[in-house]
């Protein structure tokens, strides 16, 4: 494709020398798991988010699952408890819940932002509800003030799935600093991406952080002493070192993403292409720039014919996946409509002005099927 959706080669080439130096530092240290690079990254990432603790883990799904597992180990959650979750999300949000023998209760999004709707959350609260999981979709923070108020009113945990929201803010506060705990993914394509898999839990709760740190390491806080039935999910030293380099550039990269998003929003004026709504222009992290079109597949073919790569995030909602047949009766018409209409345009910190202009021009020349 002439305009790739995201070129990770170009993204990482900008600081390749620093990444290679960081890798060399780890190689020369002779210490590759649970070492100084991870300790330093955890401190730096926690400070960036504005929380007291960060715990590096193997990937974003593990981060989300370990939050719930940690609360189970602490006796806050038990099997069969319900977690309210947005229906329009990546399946990982659901997997983390069911992996812990908890019950996902999917609800509809706000029709403007497509983030979880606090009114729908409140309507879904029942006697077994114990937690709300807010997903900051596409890099825009959900209505956390309203969700915090709901969680406090009903004495519920509030967990943030911030896998797409590195550097996003609301009212000057970073995603990950609103709830009881938050999960981040460092998959390579994220705003803060590793050169492999990675994830982290952030929280102000020292007891939860300590429990998750043990759970990620075979349930051990002292070598060969296993307090819990844990797992092996550790952010390794190489990835921690890579992330320490890239964290320094995160705000700069997000500024460029905002510039790209603004040019899209000013340039695309097609009557059949709906642009994303923005709550706070200067605080959206723009992990993805997602438009809606009733003729989504035709639009994607049109863009491809013009050398422009696009992606669908996501074509099938979790409650319609074969993995969740028990949820197939969930009535989520807006969620299903969104999954049939959304299309992600090229977005990233290396997308040049000419490429943006090409995307805009191609969108403007799209002819809807009759």
C-alpha positions as CSV (number, residue, x, y, z in Angstrom):
1,X,0.0,0.0,0.0
2,X,1.2,3.5,-0.8
3,X,-0.3,4.8,2.5
4,X,0.0,2.0,5.1
5,X,-2.3,1.9,8.1
6,X,0.7,2.1,10.4
7,X,4.4,1.6,9.6
8,X,6.0,0.2,12.7
9,X,9.4,0.2,10.9
10,X,9.1,4.0,10.5
11,X,7.8,4.5,14.0
12,X,10.8,2.7,15.6
13,X,13.4,4.0,13.1
14,X,13.2,7.4,14.6
15,X,14.9,6.3,17.8
16,X,16.6,3.1,16.6
17,X,19.9,4.1,18.0
18,X,18.5,4.6,21.4
19,X,16.6,1.3,21.2
20,X,19.7,-0.6,20.2
21,X,21.7,1.1,23.0
22,X,19.0,0.1,25.5
23,X,19.0,-3.5,24.2
24,X,22.8,-3.6,24.4
25,X,22.6,-2.4,28.0
26,X,20.3,-5.3,28.9
27,X,22.4,-7.8,27.0
28,X,25.6,-6.6,28.8
29,X,23.9,-6.7,32.2
30,X,23.3,-10.5,32.0
31,X,20.0,-10.0,33.8
32,X,16.9,-10.5,31.6
33,X,13.8,-11.0,33.8
34,X,12.6,-8.9,36.8
35,X,15.6,-6.7,36.9
36,X,16.5,-3.0,37.1
37,X,15.1,-2.0,33.7
38,X,11.6,-3.3,34.8
39,X,11.9,-1.6,38.2
40,X,12.8,1.7,36.5
41,X,10.1,1.5,33.9
42,X,7.5,0.7,36.5
43,X,8.5,3.8,38.4
44,X,8.6,6.0,35.3
45,X,5.2,4.7,33.9
46,X,3.5,5.1,37.3
47,X,4.8,8.7,37.5
48,X,3.6,9.4,33.9
49,X,0.1,8.2,34.6
50,X,0.0,9.9,38.0
51,X,-0.4,6.8,40.3
52,X,1.7,5.2,43.0
53,X,2.2,1.8,41.5
54,X,2.8,0.1,38.1
55,X,3.3,-3.7,37.7
56,X,4.8,-4.8,34.4
57,X,3.2,-8.0,33.0
58,X,3.3,-10.1,29.8
59,X,0.5,-8.5,27.8
60,X,-2.6,-6.3,28.1
61,X,-5.0,-9.3,28.5
62,X,-2.9,-10.5,31.5
63,X,-3.0,-7.0,33.0
64,X,-6.7,-6.9,32.9
65,X,-7.2,-10.5,34.1
66,X,-4.7,-10.0,36.9
67,X,-6.6,-7.0,38.3
68,X,-9.7,-9.2,38.6
69,X,-7.6,-12.1,39.9
70,X,-5.9,-9.9,42.4
71,X,-9.3,-8.7,43.8
72,X,-10.4,-12.4,44.0
73,X,-7.3,-13.3,46.0
74,X,-8.1,-10.4,48.3
75,X,-11.7,-11.6,48.8
76,X,-13.2,-8.6,47.1
77,X,-14.6,-10.6,44.2
78,X,-15.9,-14.2,44.1
79,X,-17.0,-16.6,41.4
80,X,-20.2,-15.6,39.7
81,X,-19.9,-11.9,40.5
82,X,-21.0,-9.6,37.6
83,X,-18.8,-7.0,35.8
84,X,-20.5,-4.4,33.6
85,X,-18.6,-4.0,30.4
86,X,-19.2,-2.2,27.1
87,X,-20.5,-4.4,24.3
88,X,-18.4,-2.6,21.7
89,X,-14.9,-3.5,22.7
90,X,-12.2,-6.0,21.8
91,X,-12.8,-9.5,23.1
92,X,-10.0,-9.2,25.6
93,X,-12.2,-7.1,27.9
94,X,-14.6,-10.1,28.1
95,X,-11.9,-12.8,28.3
96,X,-10.4,-11.2,31.4
97,X,-13.8,-11.4,33.1
98,X,-14.7,-15.0,32.1
99,X,-11.1,-16.2,32.8
100,X,-11.8,-15.3,36.4
101,X,-15.1,-17.1,36.5
102,X,-16.9,-13.8,36.6
103,X,-19.9,-12.8,34.5
104,X,-19.7,-10.1,31.8
105,X,-22.8,-7.9,31.5
106,X,-22.5,-6.0,28.2
107,X,-24.1,-2.7,27.8
108,X,-24.6,-0.2,25.0
109,X,-22.3,2.8,24.3
110,X,-23.0,6.4,24.4
111,X,-24.3,7.2,20.8
112,X,-22.0,10.1,20.4
113,X,-18.6,9.1,21.8
114,X,-19.1,5.3,21.6
115,X,-17.6,4.9,25.0
116,X,-19.6,3.1,27.7
117,X,-22.8,5.0,28.5
118,X,-23.1,5.7,32.3
119,X,-26.9,5.6,32.0
120,X,-26.8,2.1,30.5
121,X,-24.4,1.1,33.3
122,X,-26.7,2.3,36.0
123,X,-29.7,0.5,34.4
124,X,-27.7,-2.8,34.4
125,X,-26.6,-2.7,38.0
126,X,-28.1,-5.7,39.8
127,X,-27.7,-7.7,43.1
128,X,-24.6,-9.5,41.8
129,X,-22.9,-6.5,40.2
130,X,-19.5,-5.9,41.8
131,X,-17.5,-4.0,39.2
132,X,-17.6,-1.6,36.2
133,X,-15.1,-2.0,33.5
134,X,-14.6,1.2,31.4
135,X,-12.9,0.9,28.1
136,X,-11.3,4.1,26.8
137,X,-12.1,3.3,23.1
138,X,-9.9,4.5,20.3
139,X,-7.9,6.7,22.7
140,X,-10.7,8.9,24.2
141,X,-11.3,8.7,27.9
142,X,-14.8,7.5,28.9
143,X,-17.0,9.7,31.1
144,X,-15.1,8.8,34.2
145,X,-16.5,11.5,36.5
146,X,-20.0,10.0,36.0
147,X,-18.7,6.4,36.3
148,X,-16.7,7.3,39.5
149,X,-19.9,8.7,41.0
150,X,-21.8,5.6,40.0
151,X,-19.1,3.3,41.5
152,X,-19.1,5.2,44.7
153,X,-22.9,5.3,45.0
154,X,-23.2,1.6,44.5
155,X,-19.9,0.6,46.2
156,X,-18.5,-1.0,43.0
157,X,-15.0,-1.5,41.8
158,X,-14.1,0.7,38.8
159,X,-11.6,-0.8,36.5
160,X,-10.1,0.9,33.4
161,X,-9.3,-1.0,30.3
162,X,-6.8,1.6,29.0
163,X,-5.2,-0.6,26.3
164,X,-5.9,2.1,23.7
165,X,-5.5,5.1,25.9
166,X,-1.8,5.7,26.7
167,X,-1.4,9.5,27.2
168,X,-5.2,10.2,26.9
169,X,-6.7,12.6,29.4
170,X,-9.9,14.0,30.7
171,X,-10.0,17.2,32.6
172,X,-6.2,17.1,32.8
173,X,-6.1,13.7,34.4
174,X,-4.5,10.7,32.6
175,X,-6.3,7.6,31.6
176,X,-5.5,5.0,34.3
177,X,-5.7,7.4,37.2
178,X,-9.4,7.5,37.7
179,X,-10.4,4.0,38.7
180,X,-9.3,1.5,41.4
181,X,-6.9,0.0,38.9
182,X,-6.2,0.1,35.2
183,X,-4.7,-2.2,32.5
184,X,-2.5,-1.1,29.7
185,X,-1.2,-3.1,26.6
186,X,2.1,-2.4,25.0
187,X,1.4,-4.4,21.9
188,X,3.7,-2.9,19.1
189,X,0.9,-1.0,17.4
190,X,-0.2,0.9,20.6
191,X,0.6,4.6,21.2
192,X,3.3,3.2,23.6
193,X,4.3,0.0,21.9
194,X,7.0,-2.5,22.8
195,X,8.9,-4.5,20.2
196,X,6.9,-7.5,21.3
197,X,4.1,-8.2,23.8
198,X,3.9,-6.4,27.1
199,X,1.4,-4.9,29.5
200,X,1.1,-3.2,32.9
201,X,-1.3,-2.7,35.8
202,X,-1.4,0.7,37.4
203,X,-3.1,1.5,40.7
204,X,-2.8,3.5,43.9
205,X,-3.6,0.4,46.0
206,X,-0.4,-0.9,47.4
207,X,-1.9,-4.2,48.6
208,X,-3.4,-4.9,45.2
209,X,-0.1,-4.0,43.4
210,X,1.9,-6.4,45.7
211,X,-0.6,-9.2,45.1
212,X,-0.5,-8.8,41.4
213,X,3.4,-8.6,41.5
214,X,3.4,-12.0,43.2
215,X,0.7,-13.5,40.9
216,X,2.6,-12.6,37.8
217,X,5.6,-14.5,39.1
218,X,4.2,-17.9,39.8
219,X,2.4,-16.6,42.9
220,X,5.8,-15.9,44.6
221,X,7.0,-12.8,46.4
222,X,10.1,-14.7,47.7
223,X,12.0,-17.1,45.4
224,X,10.7,-20.6,45.7
225,X,8.0,-19.6,48.2
226,X,4.6,-19.6,46.5
227,X,1.8,-18.0,48.5
228,X,-0.7,-18.2,45.6
229,X,-1.5,-20.2,42.5
230,X,0.0,-17.7,40.2
231,X,1.2,-17.7,36.5
232,X,4.2,-16.6,34.5
233,X,3.4,-13.1,33.1
234,X,6.4,-10.9,33.4
235,X,7.4,-7.9,31.3
236,X,11.0,-8.8,30.4
237,X,14.0,-6.6,30.7
238,X,14.4,-6.0,26.9
239,X,10.8,-4.8,26.5
240,X,11.0,-2.7,29.7
241,X,14.2,-1.0,28.3
242,X,12.5,-0.4,24.9
243,X,9.5,1.1,26.6
244,X,11.6,3.4,28.7
245,X,13.0,4.9,25.5
246,X,9.7,5.2,23.9
247,X,7.9,6.7,26.9
248,X,10.1,9.8,26.6
249,X,8.5,10.4,23.2
250,X,4.9,9.5,23.9
251,X,3.5,13.0,24.4
252,X,5.3,14.2,21.2
253,X,3.9,11.3,19.2
254,X,0.4,12.0,20.5
255,X,0.7,15.7,19.5
256,X,1.4,14.5,16.0
257,X,-1.6,12.1,16.1
258,X,-3.8,15.1,17.1
259,X,-2.5,17.1,14.2
260,X,-3.4,14.2,11.8
261,X,-6.8,13.8,13.4
262,X,-7.5,17.6,13.1
263,X,-6.6,17.5,9.4
264,X,-8.9,14.6,8.8
265,X,-11.7,16.3,10.7
266,X,-11.3,19.5,8.7
267,X,-10.8,17.9,5.3
268,X,-13.3,15.0,5.2
269,X,-16.7,16.4,4.4
270,X,-18.4,13.5,2.7
271,X,-22.1,13.3,3.7
272,X,-22.0,9.5,4.1
273,X,-18.9,9.4,6.2
274,X,-19.5,10.2,9.9
275,X,-16.4,11.6,11.7
276,X,-15.6,10.8,15.3
277,X,-17.0,13.1,18.0
278,X,-14.5,14.6,20.4
279,X,-15.2,15.5,24.0
280,X,-11.9,17.4,24.6
281,X,-9.8,18.1,21.5
282,X,-6.5,18.5,23.3
283,X,-6.8,15.4,25.5
284,X,-7.8,12.7,22.9
285,X,-4.8,10.3,22.3
286,X,-6.0,9.2,18.9
287,X,-4.8,5.6,19.0
288,X,-7.3,5.1,16.2
289,X,-9.2,7.5,13.9
290,X,-12.5,5.7,13.3
291,X,-15.1,6.9,10.9
292,X,-18.6,5.4,10.3
293,X,-20.2,4.6,7.0
294,X,-23.3,2.5,6.2
295,X,-21.3,1.3,3.1
296,X,-18.2,0.5,5.1
297,X,-17.0,-2.4,2.9
298,X,-17.4,-0.4,-0.3
299,X,-15.5,2.5,1.3
300,X,-12.7,0.2,2.4
301,X,-12.5,-1.2,-1.2
302,X,-12.4,2.3,-2.6
303,X,-9.6,3.3,-0.3
304,X,-7.6,0.2,-1.2
305,X,-8.0,1.0,-4.9
306,X,-6.3,4.3,-4.1
307,X,-3.4,2.6,-2.3
308,X,-4.7,3.4,1.2
309,X,-4.8,0.7,3.9
310,X,-7.5,0.7,6.4
311,X,-8.7,-1.7,9.1
312,X,-11.9,-2.6,10.9
313,X,-11.8,-2.4,14.8
314,X,-13.8,-4.6,15.2
315,X,-16.0,-6.5,12.7
316,X,-17.8,-8.8,15.2
317,X,-18.7,-7.7,18.8
318,X,-17.8,-10.1,21.6
319,X,-21.4,-11.2,22.3
320,X,-21.7,-12.4,18.7
321,X,-18.5,-14.4,18.7
322,X,-18.7,-18.2,18.8
323,X,-16.7,-18.1,22.1
324,X,-19.7,-16.4,23.8
325,X,-22.7,-18.2,22.7
326,X,-24.2,-17.7,26.2
327,X,-24.4,-14.0,25.5
328,X,-26.0,-14.2,22.0
329,X,-29.4,-13.1,23.4
330,X,-28.0,-9.8,24.6
331,X,-30.0,-6.9,23.0
332,X,-27.3,-4.5,21.8
333,X,-28.5,-2.9,18.5
334,X,-26.3,0.1,18.6
335,X,-23.2,-2.0,19.4
336,X,-24.0,-4.3,16.4
337,X,-24.6,-1.3,14.1
338,X,-21.3,0.2,15.0
339,X,-19.4,-3.0,14.3
340,X,-21.0,-3.1,10.9
341,X,-20.1,0.6,10.1
342,X,-16.7,1.4,11.7
343,X,-13.6,1.9,9.6
344,X,-10.2,3.0,10.9
345,X,-8.2,5.3,8.7
346,X,-4.4,5.4,8.7
347,X,-3.1,7.0,11.9
348,X,0.3,7.3,13.5
349,X,3.2,9.6,14.5
350,X,5.0,9.2,11.2
351,X,2.0,9.8,8.9
352,X,3.2,12.7,6.7
353,X,1.1,15.6,5.4
354,X,1.0,14.2,1.8
355,X,-0.3,10.9,3.0
356,X,-3.0,12.6,5.1
357,X,-4.0,14.7,2.0
358,X,-4.3,11.5,0.0
359,X,-6.6,9.9,2.5
360,X,-8.8,13.0,2.7
361,X,-9.0,13.2,-1.1
362,X,-9.9,9.5,-1.5
363,X,-12.6,9.8,1.1
364,X,-14.0,12.8,-0.6
365,X,-14.2,11.0,-4.0
366,X,-16.0,8.0,-2.6
367,X,-19.2,7.2,-4.5
368,X,-21.8,5.3,-2.4
369,X,-23.4,2.3,-4.0
370,X,-27.0,2.8,-5.0
